Amino acid sequence: MYEDLTEDLPEIYQAILEDERRKRYLKEIGDWLVEEYYEPNQAS
């Protein structure tokens, strides 16, 4: 049972890393969109 788990660990870890990277990427895009579009509109 545990042998299977340790073989899968790299894939699971990779999936988690990919997910974190995607979240960070989306957050950066969101922050950029807010800066570009939302804040200039607030000033006018």
N, CA, C and O atoms as a DFTB+ gen file, in Angstrom:
176 C
 N C O
     1  1       0.825      -1.205       0.000
     2  2       0.000       0.000       0.000
     3  2       0.867       1.266       0.000
     4  3       0.679       2.160      -0.826
     5  1       1.807       1.325       0.931
     6  2       2.637       2.527       1.025
     7  2       3.574       2.681      -0.164
     8  3       3.955       3.795      -0.523
     9  1       3.947       1.546      -0.780
    10  2       4.816       1.634      -1.946
    11  2       4.136       2.455      -3.049
    12  3       4.774       3.279      -3.705
    13  1       2.837       2.219      -3.242
    14  2       2.092       2.966      -4.260
    15  2       2.072       4.450      -3.936
    16  3       2.209       5.296      -4.819
    17  1       1.902       4.748      -2.676
    18  2       1.793       6.144      -2.252
    19  2       3.093       6.894      -2.526
    20  3       3.070       8.009      -3.047
    21  1       4.220       6.287      -2.178
    22  2       5.488       6.979      -2.383
    23  2       5.787       7.156      -3.868
    24  3       6.448       8.122      -4.250
    25  1       5.315       6.244      -4.707
    26  2       5.512       6.419      -6.145
    27  2       4.664       7.565      -6.684
    28  3       5.067       8.261      -7.616
    29  1       3.498       7.753      -6.096
    30  2       2.599       8.820      -6.550
    31  2       2.979      10.191      -6.000
    32  3       2.579      11.216      -6.552
    33  1       3.746      10.211      -4.920
    34  2       4.059      11.481      -4.268
    35  2       4.612      12.550      -5.206
    36  3       4.124      13.680      -5.176
    37  1       5.604      12.245      -6.032
    38  2       6.098      13.296      -6.934
    39  2       4.990      13.900      -7.796
    40  3       4.961      15.113      -8.003
    41  1       4.083      13.068      -8.298
    42  2       2.986      13.582      -9.127
    43  2       2.055      14.465      -8.319
    44  3       1.626      15.522      -8.781
    45  1       1.743      14.016      -7.090
    46  2       0.860      14.805      -6.225
    47  2       1.522      16.145      -5.909
    48  3       0.889      17.198      -5.989
    49  1       2.805      16.088      -5.549
    50  2       3.547      17.304      -5.217
    51  2       3.583      18.248      -6.408
    52  3       3.416      19.459      -6.262
    53  1       3.802      17.679      -7.591
    54  2       3.834      18.481      -8.818
    55  2       2.489      19.168      -9.043
    56  3       2.435      20.343      -9.405
    57  1       1.408      18.425      -8.826
    58  2       0.071      18.986      -9.010
    59  2      -0.178      20.134      -8.041
    60  3      -0.760      21.154      -8.409
    61  1       0.267      19.961      -6.796
    62  2       0.103      21.026      -5.798
    63  2       0.905      22.255      -6.211
    64  3       0.416      23.381      -6.126
    65  1       2.137      22.033      -6.659
    66  2       2.970      23.152      -7.105
    67  2       2.322      23.893      -8.260
    68  3       2.278      25.123      -8.273
    69  1       1.819      23.140      -9.231
    70  2       1.149      23.752     -10.381
    71  2      -0.031      24.595      -9.927
    72  3      -0.244      25.700     -10.427
    73  1      -0.798      24.068      -8.973
    74  2      -1.973      24.762      -8.467
    75  2      -1.580      26.067      -7.786
    76  3      -2.209      27.103      -8.001
    77  1      -0.525      26.008      -6.954
    78  2      -0.050      27.217      -6.277
    79  2       0.415      28.252      -7.281
    80  3       0.141      29.443      -7.138
    81  1       1.124      27.783      -8.304
    82  2       1.635      28.700      -9.321
    83  2       0.485      29.367     -10.056
    84  3       0.524      30.563     -10.343
    85  1      -0.550      28.570     -10.358
    86  2      -1.719      29.103     -11.065
    87  2      -2.420      30.145     -10.199
    88  3      -2.817      31.200     -10.693
    89  1      -2.571      29.851      -8.908
    90  2      -3.227      30.805      -8.004
    91  2      -2.457      32.114      -7.938
    92  3      -3.047      33.193      -7.985
    93  1      -1.132      32.012      -7.829
    94  2      -0.307      33.212      -7.735
    95  2      -0.413      34.021      -9.018
    96  3      -0.495      35.248      -8.984
    97  1      -0.409      33.320     -10.157
    98  2      -0.507      33.957     -11.464
    99  2      -1.833      34.704     -11.591
   100  3      -1.869      35.855     -12.027
   101  1      -2.917      34.037     -11.206
   102  2      -4.233      34.668     -11.293
   103  2      -4.326      35.863     -10.361
   104  3      -4.934      36.874     -10.713
   105  1      -3.736      35.764      -9.181
   106  2      -3.757      36.875      -8.243
   107  2      -2.998      38.064      -8.821
   108  3      -3.448      39.205      -8.717
   109  1      -1.839      37.793      -9.433
   110  2      -1.059      38.877     -10.025
   111  2      -1.835      39.549     -11.148
   112  3      -1.828      40.775     -11.258
   113  1      -2.499      38.763     -11.977
   114  2      -3.315      39.326     -13.049
   115  2      -4.443      40.164     -12.461
   116  3      -4.717      41.266     -12.936
   117  1      -5.093      39.644     -11.435
   118  2      -6.177      40.376     -10.775
   119  2      -5.694      41.706     -10.221
   120  3      -6.341      42.738     -10.398
   121  1      -4.540      41.671      -9.543
   122  2      -3.982      42.901      -8.981
   123  2      -3.656      43.901     -10.083
   124  3      -3.909      45.098      -9.943
   125  1      -3.089      43.398     -11.184
   126  2      -2.731      44.272     -12.284
   127  2      -3.981      44.896     -12.896
   128  3      -3.995      46.089     -13.196
   129  1      -5.033      44.092     -13.082
   130  2      -6.275      44.611     -13.652
   131  2      -6.865      45.705     -12.770
   132  3      -7.345      46.724     -13.267
   133  1      -6.827      45.488     -11.472
   134  2      -7.343      46.501     -10.542
   135  2      -6.545      47.793     -10.687
   136  3      -7.117      48.881     -10.759
   137  1      -5.214      47.664     -10.728
   138  2      -4.366      48.859     -10.865
   139  2      -4.617      49.573     -12.180
   140  3      -4.698      50.800     -12.217
   141  1      -4.739      48.815     -13.255
   142  2      -4.871      49.403     -14.585
   143  2      -6.235      50.048     -14.820
   144  3      -6.331      51.138     -15.385
   145  1      -7.286      49.360     -14.378
   146  2      -8.623      49.807     -14.774
   147  2      -9.431      50.422     -13.643
   148  3     -10.135      51.411     -13.849
   149  1      -9.336      49.855     -12.471
   150  2     -10.221      50.290     -11.404
   151  2      -9.738      51.611     -10.785
   152  3     -10.511      52.558     -10.635
   153  1      -8.460      51.657     -10.433
   154  2      -7.949      52.827      -9.743
   155  2      -7.992      54.116     -10.576
   156  3      -8.356      55.160     -10.035
   157  1      -7.636      54.087     -11.866
   158  2      -7.775      55.324     -12.658
   159  2      -9.213      55.824     -12.731
   160  3      -9.444      57.033     -12.761
   161  1     -10.177      54.916     -12.759
   162  2     -11.577      55.317     -12.784
   163  2     -12.006      55.964     -11.487
   164  3     -12.879      56.831     -11.484
   165  1     -11.402      55.552     -10.385
   166  2     -11.727      56.137      -9.080
   167  2     -11.310      57.609      -9.053
   168  3     -11.979      58.439      -8.437
   169  1     -10.202      57.925      -9.723
   170  2      -9.668      59.286      -9.677
   171  2     -10.562      60.268     -10.419
   172  3     -10.663      61.428     -10.019
   173  1     -11.212      59.828     -11.493
   174  2     -11.980      60.767     -12.327
   175  2     -13.280      61.181     -11.655
   176  3     -14.044      61.965     -12.218
